[in-house]
Amino acid sequence: MDSDTDTKPEAKADTGGVAADRLRSLIERIERLEEEKKALGSDIKDIFAEAKSAGFDVKVLRQLIRIRKEEPAEVEEQETLLDLYRRALGM
């Protein structure tokens, strides 16, 4: 038998047990998402610069964003502890 006729089409894309087409597809998807992430990071940076130029404290904005991601009960517990610790330190 001719070795060319024995070779299955999917076997040509399989190199050393690695499905090259699938691997390439995964890598390209990750690369596209990384580019989108980079663009989004740049957009966020621009918005923070806009906020700063409008007189907002960027550090506080970042804290607010972090707090908004948390569960309300967790936020309340943290605020209670923070208040308790401040009073303990005479602040």
C-alpha positions as a Markdown table, in Angstrom:
| # | Residue | x | y | z |
|---|---|---|---|---|
| 1 | Met | 0.0 | 0.0 | 0.0 |
| 2 | Asp | 1.0 | 3.5 | -0.7 |
| 3 | Ser | 1.9 | 5.4 | 2.5 |
| 4 | Asp | 0.2 | 8.6 | 1.1 |
| 5 | Thr | -3.2 | 6.8 | 0.8 |
| 6 | Asp | -2.9 | 5.4 | 4.3 |
| 7 | Thr | -2.5 | 8.9 | 5.9 |
| 8 | Lys | -5.7 | 10.2 | 7.2 |
| 9 | Pro | -6.4 | 14.0 | 6.8 |
| 10 | Glu | -6.7 | 14.5 | 10.6 |
| 11 | Ala | -3.4 | 12.7 | 11.1 |
| 12 | Lys | -1.6 | 15.4 | 9.1 |
| 13 | Ala | -2.7 | 18.0 | 11.6 |
| 14 | Asp | -1.6 | 15.7 | 14.5 |
| 15 | Thr | 2.0 | 16.1 | 15.3 |
| 16 | Gly | 3.6 | 14.1 | 18.1 |
| 17 | Gly | 0.2 | 13.5 | 19.7 |
| 18 | Val | -0.7 | 17.2 | 19.5 |
| 19 | Ala | -3.7 | 18.3 | 17.4 |
| 20 | Ala | -1.9 | 21.3 | 15.8 |
| 21 | Asp | -5.1 | 22.9 | 14.4 |
| 22 | Arg | -6.8 | 22.8 | 17.8 |
| 23 | Leu | -3.8 | 24.1 | 19.5 |
| 24 | Arg | -3.4 | 27.0 | 17.0 |
| 25 | Ser | -7.1 | 27.8 | 17.4 |
| 26 | Leu | -6.8 | 28.0 | 21.2 |
| 27 | Ile | -3.6 | 30.1 | 21.0 |
| 28 | Glu | -5.2 | 32.5 | 18.6 |
| 29 | Arg | -8.3 | 32.9 | 20.7 |
| 30 | Ile | -6.2 | 33.7 | 23.8 |
| 31 | Glu | -4.1 | 36.2 | 21.8 |
| 32 | Arg | -7.3 | 38.0 | 20.6 |
| 33 | Leu | -8.6 | 38.1 | 24.2 |
| 34 | Glu | -5.3 | 39.4 | 25.4 |
| 35 | Glu | -5.5 | 42.2 | 22.8 |
| 36 | Glu | -9.0 | 43.0 | 23.9 |
| 37 | Lys | -7.9 | 43.1 | 27.5 |
| 38 | Lys | -5.1 | 45.5 | 26.7 |
| 39 | Ala | -7.5 | 47.8 | 24.9 |
| 40 | Leu | -10.0 | 47.7 | 27.8 |
| 41 | Gly | -7.1 | 48.4 | 30.2 |
| 42 | Ser | -6.2 | 51.5 | 28.2 |
| 43 | Asp | -9.9 | 52.6 | 28.1 |
| 44 | Ile | -10.1 | 52.2 | 31.9 |
| 45 | Lys | -6.9 | 54.2 | 32.4 |
| 46 | Asp | -8.4 | 57.0 | 30.2 |
| 47 | Ile | -11.6 | 57.0 | 32.3 |
| 48 | Phe | -9.6 | 57.3 | 35.5 |
| 49 | Ala | -7.6 | 60.2 | 34.0 |
| 50 | Glu | -10.9 | 61.8 | 33.1 |
| 51 | Ala | -12.2 | 61.4 | 36.6 |
| 52 | Lys | -9.0 | 62.8 | 38.0 |
| 53 | Ser | -9.3 | 65.9 | 35.8 |
| 54 | Ala | -12.9 | 66.3 | 37.0 |
| 55 | Gly | -11.6 | 66.5 | 40.5 |
| 56 | Phe | -12.3 | 63.0 | 41.8 |
| 57 | Asp | -9.8 | 61.1 | 43.9 |
| 58 | Val | -8.8 | 58.1 | 41.8 |
| 59 | Lys | -7.6 | 56.1 | 44.8 |
| 60 | Val | -11.0 | 56.4 | 46.4 |
| 61 | Leu | -12.7 | 55.5 | 43.1 |
| 62 | Arg | -10.7 | 52.3 | 43.0 |
| 63 | Gln | -11.7 | 51.5 | 46.6 |
| 64 | Leu | -15.4 | 52.1 | 45.7 |
| 65 | Ile | -15.1 | 49.8 | 42.7 |
| 66 | Arg | -13.5 | 47.1 | 44.9 |
| 67 | Ile | -16.2 | 47.5 | 47.5 |
| 68 | Arg | -19.1 | 47.3 | 45.0 |
| 69 | Lys | -17.8 | 43.9 | 43.9 |
| 70 | Glu | -18.1 | 42.5 | 47.4 |
| 71 | Glu | -21.2 | 41.2 | 49.2 |
| 72 | Pro | -23.0 | 43.8 | 51.3 |
| 73 | Ala | -22.7 | 41.7 | 54.4 |
| 74 | Glu | -18.9 | 41.5 | 53.9 |
| 75 | Val | -18.7 | 45.2 | 53.4 |
| 76 | Glu | -20.7 | 45.9 | 56.6 |
| 77 | Glu | -18.5 | 43.5 | 58.6 |
| 78 | Gln | -15.3 | 45.2 | 57.3 |
| 79 | Glu | -16.7 | 48.7 | 58.0 |
| 80 | Thr | -17.6 | 47.6 | 61.6 |
| 81 | Leu | -14.2 | 46.1 | 62.2 |
| 82 | Leu | -12.5 | 49.2 | 60.7 |
| 83 | Asp | -14.6 | 51.5 | 63.0 |
| 84 | Leu | -13.7 | 49.3 | 66.0 |
| 85 | Tyr | -10.0 | 49.3 | 65.2 |
| 86 | Arg | -10.0 | 53.1 | 64.7 |
| 87 | Arg | -11.7 | 53.6 | 68.1 |
| 88 | Ala | -9.2 | 51.2 | 69.7 |
| 89 | Leu | -6.4 | 53.3 | 68.3 |
| 90 | Gly | -8.0 | 56.6 | 69.3 |
| 91 | Met | -8.5 | 57.7 | 65.7 |
